[in-house]
Amino acid sequence: MVLYFTPLVFMGQWLTHYYTKDYFRNGFSKKFDGQALENKIDKATKNLFKALFYTGMVSFGFYVYSDTPYQSNFMFGSGDMMLLDSDWPYNKPPRLLKTYYMLGISYHSSDMIHLFLKSAQKDFFEMLLHHYISIMLIVGSYMTNFW
């Protein structure tokens, strides 16, 4: 699934950049020019995609967990948080949880690929380490059934 979702996330980043770069160019051109302007536009479009993606992921996460017996009313569910470990270690994972995991890995994979395709920023190694650790945490929890 990651091989299908990663290009889609990458395409979403590109489309966000393509359709909003002129808007950000008009706003930033009063203060910046040249390469600084392009860097600001890239960062703004990336952050806009990130905000849209994580808004969607949080909403999807609420939906994924909404039918579990432990999703409390506080988190838009109808269950009780005290039932979280009632069936452990034989908890049945929610229906779309694997898809949720694959979308998370896909985002970090596409962002890691994006790091190598654009000009290096000051925080290149920190972001590379961040995405690597995030992927390893998601894969590790998936492989050990710590949903």
Secondary structure, 3 states (H helix, E strand, C coil): CHHHHHHHHHHHHHHHHHHHHHHHHHHHCCCCCHHHHHHHHHHHHHHHHHHHHHHHHHHHHHHHHCCCCCCEHHHCCCECHHHCCCCCCCCCCCCCHHHHHHHHHHHHHHHHHHHHHCCCCCCHHHHHHHHHHHHHHHHHHHHCCCC
